[in-house]
Amino acid sequence: MTMQGYLASVADSDLFGTLAIICVVVAVLGLFESVRKKKLHKVMTFLCLMAIPVMHAVGTYYLNQPPA
């Protein structure tokens, strides 16, 4: 399987739905001050915020590669 095929299958999977659910859970938990102060919540918030820009950068990189 090529990298392009792998990325196409990942994009078609439930990756984005799962990411959205995780981010909603992290956001709702952030409404509670006791949870919001924990380091794990801060790390999860950072990961949720960085997931889309990282996927965009990876996709842009592979789209700009010459065809094999």
Sequence and secondary structure as in RCSB ss.txt:
>XXXX:A:sequence
MTMQGYLASVADSDLFGTLAIICVVVAVLGLFESVRKKKLHKVMTFLCLMAIPVMHAVGTYYLNQPPA
>XXXX:A:secstr
  HHHHHHHHHHTTHHHHHHHHHHHHHHHTTSHHHHTSHHHHHHHHHHHHHHHHHHHHHHHHHTS   
